[in-house]
Amino acid sequence: MKVIATIGLGANLNDPAAQVEYALAELDRLPATRLLARSSLYASAPVGYVDQPDFINAVAQVETDLAPRALLVALLDIEHRHGRERSFRNAPRTLDLDLLLYGDAHFHEEGLTLPHPRMCERGFVLLPLLEIAPDTTIPGRGRAADWLAACADQNIAVLPPPAAAVNA
């Protein structure tokens, strides 16, 4: 059964924009999964642990036959291949992939909560999500657009497309 899943991407080490772009391409190569939409890249100030470089973020939507846990495992594998280390909470990272939404799933099990429990607090998730899916409803929370005002104090900016993409 095909489901639309939403994935948040972020990086702030080792050419973060390239890390996110490579990861977007890898999402389209996951088994039984097809990339449907991807946002622009956004720059955002770190949250939590602030003594680190700014992040590059994006959001993607995929159509997948993978179950939520299998999709999460595949995302963690991509992170690992990009050199992700989990030294402490909110640490700098080469790549972070978060399973934000999986259809209209609303549940919690060990290591996986859907929808992602902090997505409504993060402008770097909401802005790119609303760019590609402006009518998104977050199960149990309401319209994604209604949460954006609470993130107004966060420093987030859409990045211009690379020069090669503009001239193509």
C-alpha positions as CSV (number, residue, x, y, z in Angstrom):
1,M,0.0,0.0,0.0
2,K,1.5,3.3,-1.1
3,V,1.7,6.1,1.5
4,I,2.9,9.7,1.3
5,A,5.7,10.2,3.8
6,T,7.3,13.6,4.7
7,I,11.0,13.7,5.6
8,G,13.0,16.6,7.1
9,L,16.6,17.0,6.0
10,G,19.3,19.0,7.7
11,A,23.1,19.3,7.8
12,N,25.7,21.8,9.1
13,L,29.0,20.0,8.4
14,N,31.1,19.0,5.4
15,D,29.4,21.1,2.7
16,P,25.8,21.0,4.2
17,A,24.0,22.0,1.0
18,A,25.7,19.2,-0.9
19,Q,24.9,16.7,1.9
20,V,21.2,17.6,1.7
21,E,21.2,17.5,-2.1
22,Y,22.8,14.1,-2.2
23,A,20.4,12.8,0.4
24,L,17.4,14.1,-1.6
25,A,18.7,12.0,-4.6
26,E,19.2,9.0,-2.3
27,L,15.6,9.2,-1.1
28,D,14.5,8.6,-4.7
29,R,16.6,5.4,-4.8
30,L,15.1,3.8,-1.7
31,P,13.4,0.5,-2.4
32,A,9.6,0.8,-3.2
33,T,10.0,4.6,-2.8
34,R,9.7,7.5,-5.2
35,L,10.5,11.2,-4.5
36,L,7.4,13.3,-5.2
37,A,8.4,16.8,-4.1
38,R,11.3,18.6,-2.6
39,S,11.6,22.1,-1.1
40,S,14.1,24.7,-1.7
41,L,17.1,24.8,0.6
42,Y,16.8,26.9,3.8
43,A,19.4,28.3,6.1
44,S,18.6,28.2,9.8
45,A,20.2,29.0,13.0
46,P,20.9,26.0,15.3
47,V,18.3,25.1,17.9
48,G,19.2,23.8,21.4
49,Y,23.0,23.6,21.2
50,V,23.7,27.0,19.6
51,D,27.5,26.9,19.5
52,Q,27.8,25.4,16.0
53,P,27.4,26.4,12.4
54,D,24.1,27.3,10.8
55,F,22.1,24.5,9.2
56,I,20.9,23.9,5.7
57,N,17.4,22.3,5.7
58,A,14.8,21.0,3.3
59,V,11.7,18.9,3.3
60,A,10.8,16.1,0.9
61,Q,7.7,14.1,0.2
62,V,8.0,10.5,-1.0
63,E,5.5,7.9,-2.0
64,T,6.5,4.6,-0.4
65,D,5.5,1.0,0.1
66,L,7.9,0.8,3.1
67,A,6.4,0.5,6.5
68,P,7.2,3.4,8.9
69,R,9.9,1.4,10.8
70,A,11.5,0.2,7.5
71,L,11.5,3.7,6.2
72,L,13.1,5.0,9.4
73,V,15.8,2.3,9.2
74,A,16.5,3.3,5.6
75,L,16.8,7.0,6.6
76,L,19.2,6.1,9.4
77,D,21.3,4.1,6.9
78,I,21.6,7.1,4.6
79,E,22.7,9.2,7.6
80,H,25.3,6.6,8.5
81,R,26.6,6.6,4.9
82,H,27.0,10.4,5.2
83,G,29.1,10.0,8.3
84,R,26.5,11.0,10.9
85,E,27.7,10.6,14.5
86,R,25.4,11.1,17.5
87,S,27.8,12.5,20.0
88,F,25.2,14.4,22.0
89,R,21.7,15.9,21.5
90,N,21.5,18.6,18.9
91,A,25.2,18.2,18.0
92,P,26.6,19.4,14.7
93,R,26.0,16.8,12.0
94,T,26.8,15.8,8.4
95,L,23.2,14.8,7.8
96,D,20.0,14.5,9.8
97,L,16.9,12.8,8.3
98,D,13.7,12.9,10.3
99,L,10.5,11.0,9.4
100,L,8.0,13.8,10.0
101,L,4.8,12.4,8.7
102,Y,3.7,9.0,7.4
103,G,0.3,9.4,5.8
104,D,-2.1,10.2,8.6
105,A,-0.4,8.0,11.1
106,H,-0.5,9.1,14.7
107,F,1.3,6.8,17.1
108,H,4.3,6.3,19.4
109,E,6.5,3.2,19.7
110,E,10.1,2.8,20.9
111,G,12.2,5.1,18.8
112,L,9.5,6.3,16.5
113,T,6.7,8.9,17.1
114,L,4.5,10.1,14.3
115,P,3.9,12.8,13.6
116,H,7.4,14.0,14.6
117,P,6.9,15.4,18.1
118,R,8.7,18.7,17.6
119,M,7.9,19.5,14.0
120,C,5.3,22.1,15.0
121,E,7.9,24.0,16.9
122,R,10.4,24.2,14.0
123,G,10.2,26.9,11.4
124,F,13.0,25.1,9.5
125,V,10.5,22.2,9.0
126,L,7.3,24.2,8.6
127,L,8.5,26.7,6.0
128,P,9.9,24.1,3.5
129,L,6.9,21.8,4.2
130,L,4.4,24.5,3.4
131,E,6.4,25.4,0.2
132,I,5.7,21.9,-1.2
133,A,2.5,21.0,0.5
134,P,0.7,24.2,1.7
135,D,-2.5,22.4,2.8
136,T,-0.7,19.9,5.1
137,T,-2.6,18.8,8.2
138,I,-0.5,17.3,11.0
139,P,-2.4,14.4,12.5
140,G,-3.6,15.3,16.0
141,R,-2.3,18.9,15.7
142,G,-4.2,20.6,12.9
143,R,-3.0,22.6,9.9
144,A,0.7,23.0,9.5
145,A,0.2,26.7,8.4
146,D,-1.4,27.4,11.8
147,W,1.8,26.5,13.6
148,L,4.1,28.8,11.7
149,A,3.3,32.0,13.6
150,A,4.8,30.4,16.8
151,C,8.1,30.1,14.9
152,A,8.3,33.8,13.9
153,D,11.3,34.5,16.1
154,Q,13.4,31.8,14.5
155,N,16.1,32.9,12.0
156,I,15.3,31.0,8.7
157,A,15.9,32.1,5.1
158,V,15.3,30.4,1.8
159,L,18.4,30.1,-0.2
160,P,18.6,31.0,-3.9
161,P,18.9,28.1,-6.3
162,P,22.5,27.2,-7.4
163,A,23.7,29.2,-10.4
164,A,23.8,26.0,-12.5
165,A,20.0,25.4,-11.8
166,V,19.2,29.0,-12.7
167,N,21.0,28.9,-16.1
168,A,19.8,25.4,-17.0
